[in-house]
Structure formats: structure tokens, C-alpha cells
Amino acid sequence: GERPHRADATCHATVLGLLSSRASVPAMTDSTVSYELRDRVAIITGAGQGIGRAHALAFAADGASVVVNDFNVDAARAVVDEIVAAGGKAVANGADVADWDAGAELVATAIGEFGGLDTVVNNAGFGTSGPVHEADPERLGREVALNVGAVTQLSHAAITAMRPRHRGFLLNVSSVA
């Protein structure tokens, strides 16, 4: 099997969201942070394959408990099986993150299964190619609901859960892979 890259048990990620009780966020001199994953809880969307799967395996290998989300729940379960076989902790979730209620469901799963939430990797998404005026309107609507709506609703639910703890990270992934 494929072995995820490890970087001294830390995750180096572009910080797209910081939670603080202060009104302003301190300036950072670098757009990366070193973040210890051991004993953290992460939700990773679109984690049944590709980049999401790689994130799930890497987070788990570095000690995080992972909610592996994919609308293809069988693919999510297969990733969970890989994580558990390697000694990690994970649970599958088949919620369709394009549905507004899915964010609250995912956060509830993280808290119920692992006792909290520290990180969300908004990875689920898809794209179409070709001229926009030739695109199927229903497909475009689905694309916007997933690529924009899912990030918004899950981030909203996650921040609501993370804010009382004054910590948490959101990582939004965009790819043409």
C-alpha cells in the first residue's frame, strides 16, 4: 500500500481559519504553521479517494482520530479499514456535505466518537470543464453546492464547536486533480 508522507509528527498547512477570543488575529510572518496531530480530532471530507484519502491516512499516521467523510460510504469505510489496520482511530461517515445539515452531523460525529474537534479539511469537490454557457445547469448547481456551500456550512458548524475551546484549524483544499 501507499505510505503517507510524515513530517516529524506535525502537519504543515496553510492556515485558512484561526479561532480566537480576541477581535483581531495576530500577523503571521509565514503562511505555514507546525501543528501537532497526536491526540487531535479531524474531519476530512471527500476522503474516500485521492487527496482526501491521502490526508486521512497521513493525519491518522501522525496520531489524529479521523472522521473519514465521503458520499461513497463504502470508499470511506475502506479508508477507515486501512487506518484501523495500521493502528489508527477512524470512523466512516457517508453524509453528502452539499446538504446544509451534513456539517452539524459531521461535527456531532467527531464529538460523539472522539470527544471533540480540532481540524477540518474541506476537501470534497468536483469541477466541470468546457464553456459555462454549454454546461448543464443542474450540474453547475451541484458543483456550487459542493464546492462553495459545503465549505461554508461545515466551516460554520466546526467554528461553532471549536470557538468555546479557542482553538481549531480549517484547511480548504482546491485541486484540478
N, C-alpha and C positions, 0 to 999 in steps of 0.2 A: 503493500500500500504506500500511498503518498504520505510523506512525513512533513508536517507543517514546520515552517521556519520558527525558531525560537530565538529570542534576543535577551539573554540573561534574565528570563522570567519577567520581562517587562514588555509592555505594549507601547510602541512609539506611534502615536496617532495625531493627526491634525485635530485640534480641538475646535469643534464647531459649536459647542454649547458649554457654558460653565454655569454652575449654580452657586449663588452666593446670597447671603442675607444683606450684603451691602448693596447700595444703589448702583455703584459703578464697579466694573471689573478692572483689576489692575492690568496695566500694559504688560505684554509679554515681549521679550526680546527675540524669542524664537517661536515659530508656529508649531513646534513639536513639544511633547511632554513625555516623560517617562512615567509610566503608570503600572504599578504592581497589580497583577491579576490574581494572585493567590488569595483564595477565600472571598473573591468578589463574585457578583451575580451579573450575568449579561443576557440580554435578549438579542438574538441575531435573526433578522428577517431574511427571507429568501435563502435560507441556509441548507436547503436540500441538495444543492449542487453548486458548482463553480466557486465564485469569490466568497459567497456566503458560507459554503461548506468549509472552505479554507479558513475563514475567520473562526468558525465554530470549533474546528479541530485545534487551531492554534491557541485560542482562548482556553479551551479545556486542558490542553497540554501544559499550559502555564498556570493551571490551578483554579481557573474560574469554573463556577457552576453555570451551565448554559441552557437557556430556553431556545431550542432549535425550532424556528418557525419556518414553515413552507406550506403553501396551499396544497401541495402534493404531500400529504401527511406520510405516505409510505416512504418518500425520499427523506423526510425529516426523521422518521423512525430509524432508517438505515444509518444516518449520521449519528444519531443517539447511540445506536448499537456499536458503532466504531469507537465513540468516545468512552462508553462504559467498558468495552473490551480492553481499552488502553488504561483503565483505572480511573477515568474521569467521572464527573457527575453531569448529567444532562437529562432533559425531558423534551419530548416532541410536542409541538403544537401546530395544528393544521388550520388555524384561523386565516381567513382572507383579509390581509391588512388593508385592502382597499375599502373595507367596511369600517365605518367610524367606530363601532363598538369593539372592534378587534383590539384596539390599543389598550382599552381597560381590561379586556380579557387576558392579554399577554402580561400586563403588569401584575394582575391578580395571580396568574400562574407563577410568575417569578417569586412573588412574595409568599404565596402559599407553599410552593415546593422548596424554596431555598431561603426564605426569611428576609428577603429584601431585594433591592435593585440598585446596581451601581453604574451600569453601562448599557446603552442601547446602540446597536449597529443597524441603522436603517439601510438595508442592502437590497431588499426586494424591488424589482422594477423591470421594465422592458421598454423597447422602443420600436418604432416603425421606420421604414426608410421610404424614400420617394417623395414626390411633391405633395405638400399638405393638401392642396385642393383636390387631389385624387384619392386621399385617404378615406377609409370608411369611418363615418362619424361615430359609430358605436365603439369601434376600436380606439379611436382617439380619446373618447370619453373614458374608456377603461384605462388607457395609458395615463391620462391626467390624474384619475382617481388613485392609481397605484403610485405613480412617480412623485406626485405632489401631495395628494390627500393623505396617503398612508404615512408619509414622513411627518406631516403636520399632526395628525391625530395620535400617532404613537408618541411623538415628542411631547405633546400636551399631556397625555396620561403619565408618561415617565417623569416629566418635570414635577407634576403634581405629587407623585410619590417620593421623588428624590429631595424636593425642596426642604421638608422638615429636617432632613439629615444634613443639609447644607453641603451636599457633595453629589457628584454624578457627572457622567460624560455621555454626550451624544456624538456619534460618528455617522455621518451621512455619506454613503458610497454612491458614486456615479461612474458608469462604465459603458463602453461600447463593445464589451466582450461578447 
